[in-house]
């Protein structure tokens, strides 16, 4: 497994959602884990352009860089995350104009939400009046299940991110029901559920152009020092 350099989150390491999607869709996951949600835990910053070793047992897939455990995956436990209510596409566009990352972004070259990237997903989740986030997503030609995992990442994270206190993805559990068609206009919403110490729990939901739920996710984000 290799995380290509263009799929970075913080400089020099893989975007959390993209990395989780790459792990969750690895062929060995389908062979060893039951169908349904997959829970991916990121243990260390995922290195870029580095061959990573994959090993499995009856319940867990692990990804190593040499002797260092980078990530692990197992079947998701618990109930399916509830969907974060959607908004019309035009309302998501309006919310996105207020994206806090335009003014201050801890990782402005992030593949998913970095405003300095012209070749990324360019998801800019802005706040809604009730605290949810929303962003439009004009689905790229190379859309894949891995990119759906990536798209579910930052819109949830920005429901808890504040200037001066960056967070990184620690764990992502996703139910991907369908991959949107290239060129379609989707909406992604996020919501902060709870916080305890340095950990924040968030939800995110991907809606198709007809307003149907395509994927839902629950994530744990970890506050870090700059």
N, C-alpha and C positions, 0 to 999 in steps of 0.2 A: 504494500500500500504506500502511495506517495501523495502528499498534499502539495499540489503545485503552488509556486510562489504567488501567483495572482490571487489566490484564495486566502489572503491574510486577514487577520483581525487586527490585533496590535502589531506593530512593526516586528517582523521576524518570526511570527508564529501564526498558525492557522486560525481562521475564523472559527469560533466555537460551533455555530450551527452547521456550517459546511463540514467541519471535521466530524461532528456527530452524525450527519447524514451519510458521509462516506463510510463510517464504521457501521451504521445501522443497515446499510444496503449492501454490505460486503456479502459475497455469496455464501460464506460460512455461517452467517447469521441465519439465512433461510434453511440451511441444512441442520443446524443445531438448536435453534430456538423455535418455539411454537409460533404460529401466525398471530398477528395482532400488534399491539404497541411494542416498541422497543425503547428501553431506557439506556441512554448512553451517559457515562460519567467521565468527565475529563479530569485526569489526575495531574498532568503537567502541561505547560504550554506546548502545543503540537508543533514540532519542527517542520519547516518547509523544505521541499525538494530533497527529502531524505527518505531512503527506503526504510519502511517500518515493518517489523515482523508481526504476523498475526497468528495467534494460537487459540485453540478452543478446547473446552471440555463439555460436559453434558449440559451445563447451564450458563456458561459465560464465555464471551469472546474477549480476548485481550490483545491490545496493540502495544508493542514495545519498540523503543529506540535503544538498541543494545540491551542493557540490563534495566533500563528505566521504563516503568509502566507509564504509558501516555494516556491511554483510554481503555475503558471496558464497556461491554454491552451485555445486557440480559433482557429477558422478557419483561415488559412493563407490568407492574403490579398495581393493584387498586383500580378504582373506577375510571372510566374514560373522563378526561377533563371536560368541564362544561365549556360550551362555546361562549366566547366574549361577543356580546351583541354587535351586529354590524351597523354600518351607516351607508347611505348611497355613495356611489363612486365620487360624485361631485363634492360631497361633504368630506370625503377622505382627502381629496385634492386640496380643499380649503384648509383642513387641519394640518396637512403636510407643510403648508406655507409657514406655519409657526414652529417648525421643527427646531428644538433647542440646539441640535448639533450644528446648525448653521452659524450660531454665535460662539459656541464653545463645545468642542468635541474632543474627548480624551484620545481617540484613535481616528483621525480624520481620513486616513487612507484605508479604513475597513472596507472589505469587498462588499459587504451587505449595505451598510448605512453611511459610509464615508463620503462626505460632500466633495472631497478632492479626487474621487475616483470617477472617471468617465466610462470605465469599462466594467463597473460593478453592477450590482442589482439596483442601486440608487433608491433604496427604500428609506424614506425620511418620515418616520412616524411622529406626528404632531399631537398635541394634547386636545382632548375633547372636554367639554365643560364638566363632565362627571368624573374626570380622572383617567378615563380610558385613553389609549392612543389609537390613531388610525393613519394608515398610509395607502395610497393607491399603488398597485403593482401592474405595470404593463409587461406582460409575461414575455421573456426573451425567447428567441428561436431555439436556443440550446437548453430549454427547460428540461428538468429531470427530477426524479425523486430526491436526489441529493440537494438540488437547488430549492426544492420545497422545504426541506429541513432548514436550510440556510435562511430562507425567507421567514420562517417561524421564529427565528432567534431574536434579532434586534428589536422588532416591534414590541415584544414583551419586555425586553430589557429597558427600553426607554420609558416604560411606565414607572420605573424606580430610579433611573439614572438622574443624578443632580450634578450641577456644576461643582467641581471640587472634590467629588467622591465617585471615582470610576468603579465600575463593577465588571467582572468577567463571568462568562457562563461556566457553571460548575456541573450542571446536569440537565439533560433535556430528554423528555419522554414525549414521543409524538405518535399520533394515529394519523396516517396518511391514507385517506380514502380514494383520492384521485389526484392526478397531476393535471393542472390546467393546460389548455391548448395554447401553443405559441401565438402571440399577438393579441390575446384577450386581455380585458381590463378587469382586474381583481381588486379586492379590498382585504387588507390584513389589519386586525385589531389586536390590541394588547391590554392587559389589566394587571395591576399590582394586587396581590391577594393578601400577603402577610410578610412581616419581617421579624427576624429574631437574631440579635447580634449583627454579625456581618452578613448573614444570609437573607436573601429576599426571594419570595415565591411569587412567580408571575404566570399568567396564562396568555396564550395567543391563538388566533383562529384565522384561517385562510378561507375567504369566500370567493366563489366563482362569479362570473358575470351575471348569472341568473339569481344570485343571492343564496346559492346552495353552499353548505359547508363542505369544503374539500379536505381540510386537515385541521386538527387541534393539537395543542401541545401544552405541557406544563414544564416549567423550568425553574431551576434554582440558580440564582446569581450570587456571586461572592464579592463583597466590597474589598478593594485592594488599595494599597498606597500607590501614589503616582510613581 
